Amino acid sequence: MIYQRVALIGLGLIAGSMSLAIRRGGLAGETVGTARSAQTRDTAREIGLCDRIVDTVAEAVAGADLVVLCVPVGAMAAVAAEIGPHLAPGATVTDVGSVKQAVIDAVGPHLPEGVHFVPGHPIAGTEHSGPRAGFPELFDSRWTLLTPLEGGDPEAEAKLRALWEGMGSFVESMDANHHDLVLAVTSHAPHLIAYTMVGVADDLRRVTDSEVIKYSAAGFRDFTRIAASDPTMWRDVFLSNKDATLEILGRFTEELFALQRAIRTGDGEHLHSFFTRTREIRRGIIEAGQDTDAPDFGRRPKSSS
């Protein structure tokens, strides 16, 4: 057991999966959860998502030695202000937001002296949300990035690292601004491109809705899967990490113009070279154990038998 009591603020996919993974590993004496919506709290109680579900954040954090903020980035400041007066001395506060510098700026000022803040980000998820979406294997063999503050408590960081490792994650620490640039490349810009591509298909009236749905090739299906992610969370991500995202989108636009020019001029050598280079990245992801090389990416239709 690493923590006596873990408080989960927000009860969606990540919090639910954390609670189930903590239970699986016997990593905490008790998990306490809360959410803003009464309906969400009722569902969490019904399915036994945590050991206790309470109605307020003050109740949730009382006596907790770890508090995890599992709310959209845009809500972090308000939640931190609300829990600040109720945090136990020596407690650790962390989060699961996919932007780190904005979260540090939003949360840090509201935490009292003697409370340790270790920002974090599990790089795991699905397009599903809500308390029923969680499952204990979500973090298995996936990376969690910690962005500890300068002058922070090494013991608090070590305990949080042990928790994530106990839930199945690989863990690495890095600077918050570097984290935000890395995630702009690997997650934020790809999501924005996916949203855009699905929006283009919707706007292109020469292709009917039924044709888009019936004849979706694998690439477009994957775009729609990504674009089905929680809109509130992604709105906050882009507004909170705009500098890094805009930098990467600028680079993307340059590459896109180069590909347009190659197609227009019939430059097959440029296209072949570009596609060969990018295929190697896909192979690297598979070799790192972050996806599978199964036929059709492991997404074959289920047998009707």
Sequence and secondary structure as in RCSB ss.txt:
>XXXX:A:sequence
MIYQRVALIGLGLIAGSMSLAIRRGGLAGETVGTARSAQTRDTAREIGLCDRIVDTVAEAVAGADLVVLCVPVGA
MAAVAAEIGPHLAPGATVTDVGSVKQAVIDAVGPHLPEGVHFVPGHPIAGTEHSGPRAGFPELFDSRWTLLTPLE
GGDPEAEAKLRALWEGMGSFVESMDANHHDLVLAVTSHAPHLIAYTMVGVADDLRRVTDSEVIKYSAAGFRDFTR
IAASDPTMWRDVFLSNKDATLEILGRFTEELFALQRAIRTGDGEHLHSFFTRTREIRRGIIEAGQDTDAPDFGRR
PKSSS
>XXXX:A:secstr
  EEEEEEES SHHHHHHHHHHHHHT EEEEEEE S HHHHHHHHHHT SSEE SSHHHHHTT SEEEE S GGG
HHHHHHHHGGG  TT EEEE  S  HHHHHHHGGGS TT EE  EEE    S  SGGG  TTTTTT EEEE   T
T  HHHHHHHHHHHHHTT EEEE  HHHHHHHHIIIIIHHHHHHHHHHHHHHH TTS HHHHHHT  HHHHHHHH
HHTS HHHHHHHHHHSHHHHHHHHHHHHHHHHHHHHHHHHT HHHHHHHHHHHHHHHHHHHHTTSS  SGGGG  
     
